[in-house]
Amino acid sequence: MTAGRPIMEQAPSILIAGYGTMTGAMVEGWLRAGFAPDRLTACGPNPKAVPEGMRFVSGVPLGNFDIVLLGMKPQKLAEAAPTLEPLVGPQTVLVSVLAGVELASLTVRFPRAGAIVRLMPNLAAALGKSPIGLVAAELTQEQRGQIDALAKMLGEAEWLADESQFDLVAALAGSGPAFVYRFIDALAAGAERLGLDGGQAQRLALAMVEGAAELAAASPHAPSELARRVASPGGMTQKGLDVLDENDALAELVTETLRAARDRGREMAQEARGKV
């Protein structure tokens, strides 16, 4: 196991229904942390390449699984649920990474599940660096410990007491990387517009963000304090910050960005409820 990651006495058997970009990143993260590949099975309508030691089954596999992980597109759940439901019995924990599908909707489709968990990572799960939001229904202490251990192999896990906050966490932790990538791209594009070579601007922007993120993660100081420490009164950095801070422009833009993503999650939840 990777240092600092939880060690599981007995790796659960996991069925991944819908092996795509997100669940593939989760598998990569688990394997990176030392999870046994032969405890992982993926299934779907079309064959896909999976890591060595793991198996892929076209259709729905036979057998019993400790965990069934839902990873298909949310709009495919209605079609997939009837064939998966027989595999989700009282001894099975159902884990969903589907945006906008609430615990109540999952409970209707999988009424015999021993427990149901919503889990929201991002693609940094492949590196064990993802923030992860978790909310659950009917988890025993043992089940919670198992899910917690699996989540912590993928990054930093945060359990939510209230599912009403899940869409906001999904917007921040799940969608957030896309917003950061846009900001990196904007930094590079701005430098290019001002005269720097495009490729060089992008390399410098990427290196800067990587270093700044690592420093922020390692520092005891809040990001706002780190920004203050970088800036000198009347200096270059402060002049740039003045533009971002004017009329709270950046804060307002980010708030509206998160609001739009969160609200779309709520709309998707309404759509999922209507299809149950």
C-alpha positions in Angstrom: 0.0 0.0 0.0 1.0 3.6 -0.6 2.4 5.2 2.6 -0.3 7.0 4.5 -3.2 5.2 2.8 -5.5 2.8 4.7 -4.8 -0.9 4.6 -7.8 -3.2 4.2 -7.6 -6.5 5.9 -9.9 -8.1 3.2 -10.3 -6.3 -0.1 -14.0 -6.3 -1.1 -15.2 -7.6 -4.4 -16.3 -4.7 -6.5 -18.4 -4.7 -9.7 -18.1 -1.5 -11.8 -21.2 -1.1 -13.9 -20.2 1.5 -16.5 -16.4 1.6 -17.0 -15.6 5.0 -18.3 -13.3 7.9 -17.7 -14.2 8.5 -14.0 -14.5 4.9 -12.9 -11.3 4.2 -14.9 -9.5 6.9 -12.8 -10.8 5.4 -9.6 -9.5 1.9 -10.6 -6.2 3.4 -11.5 -6.1 5.1 -8.0 -7.0 1.9 -6.2 -4.4 -0.2 -8.1 -1.8 2.5 -7.4 -2.6 2.2 -3.7 -2.2 -1.6 -3.8 -5.7 -2.8 -4.3 -5.8 -6.4 -5.7 -6.9 -6.2 -9.4 -8.6 -9.6 -9.2 -11.2 -8.2 -6.8 -12.3 -5.8 -9.5 -14.8 -6.6 -12.3 -16.2 -4.2 -14.8 -19.3 -4.8 -17.0 -21.0 -3.0 -19.9 -22.6 -3.6 -23.2 -19.3 -3.3 -25.2 -15.9 -4.9 -24.4 -13.3 -2.5 -23.0 -9.6 -2.8 -22.1 -9.0 -3.0 -18.4 -5.8 -3.2 -16.3 -4.0 -6.6 -16.1 -5.6 -8.9 -13.5 -9.0 -7.2 -13.6 -11.8 -8.7 -15.7 -14.4 -7.2 -18.0 -17.7 -8.9 -18.7 -20.0 -8.0 -21.6 -23.5 -7.8 -20.2 -24.2 -8.5 -16.5 -21.9 -11.0 -14.7 -22.9 -13.8 -12.4 -21.8 -13.9 -8.8 -22.0 -12.0 -5.6 -20.2 -8.7 -5.0 -19.6 -6.7 -1.8 -19.9 -3.4 -3.7 -21.6 -2.5 -6.9 -20.3 0.8 -8.3 -22.6 2.7 -10.7 -20.5 4.6 -13.3 -22.7 4.9 -16.4 -24.1 8.2 -17.6 -26.9 9.3 -15.3 -29.4 9.1 -18.2 -28.6 5.4 -18.7 -29.5 4.5 -15.1 -33.2 3.8 -15.9 -32.1 1.3 -18.6 -29.4 -0.4 -16.6 -31.1 -0.6 -13.2 -33.4 -3.6 -13.9 -30.6 -5.8 -15.0 -28.3 -4.8 -12.1 -30.9 -4.9 -9.3 -30.7 -8.7 -8.8 -27.0 -8.2 -8.0 -27.6 -5.7 -5.3 -28.9 -7.6 -2.3 -28.9 -7.0 1.5 -25.2 -7.8 1.8 -24.2 -5.4 -1.0 -23.3 -1.8 -0.7 -24.4 0.3 -3.8 -22.0 3.1 -4.5 -22.9 5.8 -7.1 -20.8 8.4 -8.8 -23.7 9.6 -10.9 -24.2 13.3 -10.8 -27.7 14.4 -9.9 -29.1 11.0 -8.8 -30.2 11.3 -5.2 -30.2 8.6 -2.5 -34.0 8.4 -2.7 -34.0 7.7 -6.4 -31.3 5.0 -6.0 -33.3 3.5 -3.1 -36.4 3.1 -5.4 -34.4 1.4 -8.1 -32.4 -0.8 -5.7 -34.7 -1.4 -2.8 -32.9 -4.5 -1.4 -29.4 -2.8 -1.2 -27.8 -3.2 2.2 -26.6 0.4 2.0 -26.4 3.2 -0.6 -23.5 5.7 -0.9 -23.1 8.7 -3.2 -19.4 9.4 -3.9 -18.1 12.3 -5.9 -14.4 12.3 -6.9 -12.6 13.9 -9.8 -10.0 12.5 -12.3 -7.2 13.2 -9.8 -8.4 10.0 -8.1 -6.0 8.2 -10.5 -3.1 9.9 -8.6 -4.7 9.5 -5.1 -5.1 13.3 -5.1 -8.9 13.8 -5.5 -11.1 15.6 -3.0 -14.1 13.3 -2.4 -17.6 14.1 -1.2 -19.5 11.2 0.4 -23.1 10.9 1.7 -24.9 7.6 2.6 -28.0 5.9 3.8 -28.1 3.0 6.2 -24.4 2.4 6.5 -23.2 0.2 9.3 -20.0 1.1 11.1 -18.1 -1.7 9.3 -19.5 -0.6 5.9 -18.6 3.0 6.5 -15.1 2.0 7.5 -14.8 0.0 4.2 -16.0 2.8 2.0 -13.9 5.3 3.9 -10.8 3.2 3.3 -11.6 2.9 -0.5 -12.2 6.6 -0.7 -9.0 7.6 1.0 -7.0 5.5 -1.5 -8.3 8.1 -4.0 -7.6 11.3 -2.1 -9.1 13.4 0.8 -12.6 12.2 1.8 -15.2 14.4 3.4 -18.5 12.9 4.7 -21.5 15.2 4.4 -24.2 15.1 7.1 -26.8 16.6 4.7 -27.3 15.4 1.1 -28.7 18.8 0.2 -25.0 20.0 0.1 -23.9 17.2 -2.3 -24.6 19.1 -5.6 -22.5 22.0 -4.3 -19.7 19.7 -3.3 -20.0 18.0 -6.8 -19.6 21.5 -8.4 -16.6 22.3 -6.3 -14.7 19.0 -6.1 -16.1 17.2 -9.2 -16.4 20.0 -11.7 -13.7 22.2 -10.2 -10.8 20.8 -12.2 -12.4 22.0 -15.4 -12.7 25.5 -14.0 -9.1 25.5 -12.9 -8.0 24.3 -16.3 -9.9 27.2 -17.9 -8.0 29.6 -15.5 -4.7 28.0 -16.5 -5.6 28.4 -20.1 -6.6 32.0 -19.5 -3.3 32.8 -17.9 -1.4 31.4 -20.8 -3.7 33.1 -23.4 -3.3 36.4 -21.6 0.5 36.1 -21.6 0.4 35.2 -25.3 -1.7 38.2 -26.1 0.8 40.4 -24.4 3.7 39.0 -26.5 4.9 35.7 -25.0 5.3 32.6 -27.3 2.1 30.5 -26.9 3.9 27.2 -26.1 6.2 28.9 -23.6 3.3 30.7 -22.0 1.4 27.5 -21.5 4.4 25.6 -20.0 5.1 28.4 -17.6 1.4 28.7 -16.6 1.2 24.9 -15.9 4.5 24.9 -13.9 3.4 27.9 -11.9 0.0 26.4 -11.0 1.5 23.1 -10.1 4.0 24.7 -7.7 1.5 27.1 -6.2 -1.0 24.2 -5.5 1.7 22.1 -3.9 2.8 25.0 -1.8 -0.7 25.8 -0.7 -1.4 22.2 0.2 1.8 22.1 2.3 1.5 25.5 4.0 -0.1 26.1 7.4 -1.4 29.4 5.9 -4.7 30.0 4.1 -4.5 30.8 0.4 -5.6 34.4 1.1 -2.6 34.8 3.4 -0.3 33.2 0.9 -1.5 35.7 -1.7 -0.8 38.6 0.7 2.7 37.3 1.3 3.5 37.1 -2.4 2.4 40.7 -2.9 4.4 43.7 -1.9 2.5 47.0 -1.5 2.6 48.9 -4.7 4.5 46.0 -6.5 3.7 44.0 -9.6 1.7 41.3 -7.9 -0.4 43.7 -5.9 -1.3 45.6 -9.1 -2.5 42.3 -10.7 -4.5 41.4 -7.5 -6.1 44.8 -7.6 -7.6 43.9 -11.0 -8.9 40.6 -9.7 -10.2 42.1 -6.5 -12.0 45.2 -7.9 -15.7 45.0 -7.1 -15.1 41.4 -5.9 -15.0 40.5 -9.6 -13.2 37.2 -9.3 -15.2 36.1 -6.2 -18.5 36.9 -8.0 -17.5 35.1 -11.1 -16.5 32.0 -9.3 -19.6 32.1 -7.1 -21.8 32.2 -10.2 -19.8 29.5 -11.9 -20.4 27.2 -8.9 -24.0 28.2 -8.7 -24.6 27.3 -12.3 -23.0 23.8 -11.8 -24.8 23.2 -8.6 -28.2 24.2 -10.0 -27.7 21.9 -13.0 -27.1 19.1 -10.5 -30.4 19.9 -8.8 -32.1 19.9 -12.2 -30.7 16.5 -13.0 -32.0 15.2 -9.6 -35.5 16.4 -10.6 -35.2 14.7 -13.9 -34.0 11.5 -12.2 -36.9 11.6 -9.8 -39.3 12.0 -12.7 -38.0 8.8 -14.3 -38.4 6.6 -11.3 
